[in-house]
């Protein structure tokens, strides 16, 4: 669920949606969501002063609160 | 919107009927003439009605609102809250309303989650449309409630400023919230407002307006006479 959420948002933001890869490392309470995008698209998922990344993280934490978990979004360079 | 057929004694009348039915001016309709109609001989023999087929043209804003609704609904699908998204075009702006169970989960602290959703939908749709489309995301009338409480805050602060003759600063606010404060005090001649600070730490400062005796009353007179 959380993985698909990030995947959908990231694909809609970038120029090369086919190069969006998301993996989820599930822990007992905390999940780490790793997002990889094409090098040219890195700026698009981060945004000016990290605003886009922050918005995605905010929505991610709302979604994870709902299922009583914690989730961290890592954008991998 | 659907295509419909209309009739009239003349072509003009048929078009008028279509405009009335859709509540749109003629320019916003695609009109296909099926039959021009004729008044027949002396308007008695062989009179045929004019028939047209009319379809409302989709404006760019309609298209944007449709797409924005899809994007928001898709994001919310993964958040696992039962929601319905309503879209409408209001004053050159796409207004999306989320109908939900009212848990406040989608609003977040001081609208943080709602603003994040709004920002992302805006970004995604504007990118696809190739131009900036103003999109507002709302739920449970949060936006208008927030506007009400910020306006009240602005008035309270301005009263304090007028009494103490010292400037006061609000807490850090985003651009939308600051705009509400500025607008609330725009008409007030005794204070003026200015935004200060950088990025997320930007705040509104409310200053008292210095009055020199006699001068201000003449300004006030000039305003009333103008």
Interface residues (C-beta under 8 A of the other chain):
Chain A: X1 X2 X4 X5 X8 X9 X12 X13 X47 X49 X51 X52 X54 X55 X56 X58 X59 X62 X63 X65 X66 X67
Chain B: X71 X74 X75 X78 X79 X80 X81 X105 X106 X108 X112 X113 X115 X116 X117 X119 X120 X123 X124 X127 X199
